[in-house]
Amino acid sequence: MHETALPLEGTDSFNNQIRIVLVETSHSGNIGAVARAMKNMGLGNLFLVNPSSFPDETSYARSAGASDVLDRAQVVQSLDEALADCVLVMGTSARGRKVPWPVVPPPAAAATALEYSSKGKVALVFGRENHGLSNDELQRCHYHIHIPSNPDYSSLNLAMAVQVISYELRMHHLRSLEEDESRPYLEPMLAPGDPGWDSPPATVGEVEGFFGHFEQMLVDVDFHRRDNPRHLIARLRRLFQRARMDQLEVNILRGVLSAVQKAAGNHKGKGQRQSVSVDSKDEGQE
């Protein structure tokens, strides 16, 4: 028995209008791996042209929860049958051709596919594991897609190739959405103040309070002399400024400084610790 499928993402034109077409796949496990790659990126329409073996337990085992994609997969006897109702066909190709053909990289292919998906069905065609698509099959494509892999080792596993193209489709699809809920998938979260960060950025006053406390701790443990500062404080300030600390991080560090002062047995440390202004819930406050 194959693994129960998790629900596919909500149906929309992105999922319904774009189909992945595999031509004469020789290893059924690759079909399952392709289904998994498709479902990862929100695609659900799979066409199989004359596969050597399908369906079977190997394909379902390799799908890892994408069995619903395999359940809906359509098996046809010819490429013409898979493409008959499509308005755009794009085929993957790693080889140069005697007759030049329009060639696009994956990002441009995804943009073109999504543009045409509003007009009708779009097919993305992938060839056999050992020698890809024939010249005759490639001539049925409006565009060829070339994945710019390492020229010294350019052969891609079938599922990997599908994953590359599906990922580019996914990214273009998300960018095209206007709903606010789509934005977290695309916008990076790198520093305090970015959506999703768990603590506000530390203010200039809070950071300056930390620097004063830090310098006092260095004096208390005899690591720094204010009358002979050289560049120590400037370099440490530069280090912490690069970190762009948030309020919780500043509070934690000041708690550490107070603990160091206490361990050093310096009474000034107690006064410093009492002067730290932090939230009562801060985990760095003693």
Sequence and secondary structure as in RCSB ss.txt:
>XXXX:A:sequence
MHETALPLEGTDSFNNQIRIVLVETSHSGNIGAVARAMKNMGLGNLFLVNPSSFPDETSYARSAGASDVLDRAQV
VQSLDEALADCVLVMGTSARGRKVPWPVVPPPAAAATALEYSSKGKVALVFGRENHGLSNDELQRCHYHIHIPSN
PDYSSLNLAMAVQVISYELRMHHLRSLEEDESRPYLEPMLAPGDPGWDSPPATVGEVEGFFGHFEQMLVDVDFHR
RDNPRHLIARLRRLFQRARMDQLEVNILRGVLSAVQKAAGNHKGKGQRQSVSVDSKDEGQE
>XXXX:A:secstr
            HHHHHEEEEEES S HHHHHHHHHHHHHTT  EEEEES SS S HHHHHHHTT HHHHHH EE
ES HHHHHTTEEEEEEE  S  SS   EE HHHHHHHHHHHHTTSEEEEEE BTTTB  HHHHTT SEEE     
TTS    HHHHHHHHHHHHHHHHHHH  SGGGGGGTS   STTSTT SS B  HHHHHHHHHHHHHHHHHTTS  
TTS TTHHHHHHHHHHHH  BHHHHHHHHHHHHHHHHHTT HHHHHHHHH    TT TT  
